[in-house]
Amino acid sequence: MTNLLHQCEVLIIGGGPAGLAAGYCAAQGSQRVSIIDDNPALGGQIWRGEQAKPSTPEAAFWFEKVRGAKVEFIRGARVFNKVAPGRLIAETLDGLCELSYQKLIIATGARERFLPFPGWTLPNVCGAGGLQALVKSGLPINGKKVVVAGSGPLLLAVAAYLRKHGADVRSIAEQASLGRLARFSVSLLGQPAKIFQAVGFKQKLMGVPFLTNCWPVEARGEEKLSSVVLRQGSKTWEVECDYLACGFYLLPNLELPGLLGCELQNGVVRVDEFQQTSVPEVYCAGESTGIGGLELSLVEGRIAGYAATEHHHHARQLFSLRSKQQRFARVLNETFALREELKSLPLPETLVCRCEDVTFKRMQAYDSWRAAKLQTRCGMGPCQGRICGAATEFLLGWGMESIRPPIFPARVESLARLAQVADQLRDA
């Protein structure tokens, strides 16, 4: 197993929009700047696979900016632990990579929230963004019947993408009410780019039923998904489909900032006006500070990049733009807040922790995440609670009380080598 040491002045974790913007702005300070990402290419979830052929002018702009800046890239490496102050360790296909830095910018983005319901573990029941990522990676979708369900603007983007690639999108089920969506539409009046995007989605999805106050209550099938049952008010009906793309809005990825001791507040990383966390020289930008969309991620990344390289004047010039995007983010989160009815989705026998086969009934016997984890092993499988932890937070009001390394599953040889590295640093 190889063991590489990578040293830089500014290290950015995450190669999505926030990370790219932070990298470009930090590089203007003539610093040694590095971006590390666990994917083989940059772009994050929103611009996945678009580095060679961007789908939007905005993506093309930032890829070109970063390409021309003095930024080093480490791809296919996943940070899973810290070994000392100013030093993280990542796992690659070939071994370990030690990352030594003076300033750190965390731009780890967000993931989809999954809520358990009968049949949600059937093959071909996927996250909305997850199915899109699979199609981008080569999964054939042409002619396949797809239902897109859950909550959030991602549903429209995914449905449009799948339809463009030949999917038969049968319906889009959005749990938010028509009234909330109407108020959200009014908020777009100050966001011309988003209005243009919304009109584009409407044109691309012409003829596809868009149902509000609607959500899936059961996925049916024998060896794999064959249909989904949708509910709208008191009405339920069954829709035949090959895939169910289902995601109930987004959740910030907080494992790394939590491991580093960054203060969390209301489910996000608390930052100051320069995007600095409670840990000195550690900054955070993008969805980890709150779900807010592409534009907010970009401006936060720019502020963090400038601030990390002591260009506070440039950072301050972006404060008003950030405030505008934060106002939009508040409306966004209010619009797609999950309704109480969704707490009744799982039946007693419905699996909540898929990794360890823990049912909802078994979890209900406990009063906290820690107690349930100790007695049932929930959250101790490969996903490390990323799915069931978020579900129980909504369903039972629990919170994950601690972050323990490794924050991602790691090879045994990596953990053994990590212990050796820690011993060497202590002896140095």
C-alpha positions, 0 to 999 in steps of 0.5 A, a space after each residue: 500500500 502506497 502512502 503519499 504526503 501532499 502539502 498545501 497552504 489551502 486545502 479544499 474538500 469537495 470539487 462541486 460548485 462551492 469547492 471550485 469557486 473557493 479554489 479559483 478565488 484562493 488561487 488568486 492569492 498566489 497560494 498553493 491550493 489543492 482540491 480533493 474529491 472522491 469522484 474521478 472528475 470534478 463537478 460534484 453532484 450538480 455538474 457530475 460528468 460535465 467537465 469535458 462538456 458542460 451543460 450550462 454556461 455557468 458550469 463552463 465558466 467555472 470549469 474554465 476558471 479553475 482550469 486556468 488557475 494554479 490549483 492542484 487536483 486530487 481525484 478519487 480520494 476520500 477523506 475518512 479521518 484526521 491524524 493531527 491538527 492541520 493534517 487529514 488522511 484520505 483513502 485512494 484506490 492505491 493506498 493512503 494520502 496524507 493531506 497537510 494544510 494551513 487553511 481548510 475549506 470544507 465544501 462537502 455539499 449535501 445528499 438526498 434524504 430518504 424516508 422509509 416506506 413499505 417496499 423502499 428497499 426493492 431493487 430499482 427504488 433509487 434516490 432521485 439524484 442517485 438515478 440521475 448519477 447512474 444514468 450519467 455513468 451509463 445506466 440505460 434508461 431509454 424506454 424505461 417507465 419512471 416515477 419521480 417523487 419526494 420534494 424539492 427542485 431536484 425532482 424537476 431537474 432529474 425528471 427533465 434529464 431522464 426524459 431527455 435521455 429517453 425515459 418515459 416519465 409517468 409522473 412527478 409527485 411533490 409533497 409540498 402544497 400548491 399554495 407553498 409552490 405558488 408563494 415560491 414562484 413569487 420569490 423567483 421574480 427577483 431571480 431571472 436566471 431561476 425563472 428561465 430555468 423553471 420555464 426550461 423545465 416546464 417545456 422539457 416536461 410538457 405532458 408529464 403530470 406534476 402532482 402537488 400534495 402527493 407522495 409515494 406510500 408503497 413500492 410493489 414488486 417481487 424481485 424488483 420494483 414493478 409499481 408504486 402507490 401514490 397518495 394525494 389527499 384521501 385518494 391512492 392509486 397505483 402507477 406501473 414503473 421500472 424505476 422510482 426516483 425518490 428523494 425528500 429534499 436534501 441534507 448537509 454533509 456534516 460528518 467532516 466538520 463534526 469530526 473536526 469539532 466545528 460547531 453545528 447549529 440547527 443542523 448546519 455548520 455555524 460560520 461567521 461573515 467570512 465563512 469561517 467555522 468555530 475552528 480557527 483557519 477552517 472554513 465552510 461553504 455551500 450546502 454544509 452551511 444550509 441548503 440554498 442552491 447553486 448560486 448561494 454555494 458559488 458565492 459562499 465558496 468565493 467568500 471562503 476562498 478570498 478569506 482563507 487567503 487574507 483577501 477580506 476586501 474582495 470577500 466583503 464585496 460579495 456580502 450583499 450578493 450572499 444576503 440576497 441568495 440567503 433570503 431565497 434559501 429561506 423561502 426554498 427551505 420553507 417551501 419544501 419543509 416536510 409535512 407531518 403526514 410523512 411520519 406515518 409512512 413506515 409500518 411497524 415491519 418496515 426496515 429503517 436501517 437497511 444495512 443492519 435490517 432494523 425495523 421501525 418497530 424495533 427502533 420505536 422501543 428506544 428514546 434516542 439514537 444512541 440507545 437504539 444503536 447500542 441495542 439494534 446496531 442501527 447506523 453501524 453498517 456501510 452507510 454509517 447512519 447517513 440514511 437511517 440517522 436522517 430518517 429517524 431524525 425526522 420520524 422520531 425526533 432523534 439526533 446523532 449525538 457524536 461523529 466517530 471516525 472513520 467517517 466513511 468505511 475504510 479498508 482494514 489495511 488503511 486503518 492499520 496504516 493510519 495507526 502507524 502514521 499517528 504513532 510516527 507523528 507522535 514520535 516526531 
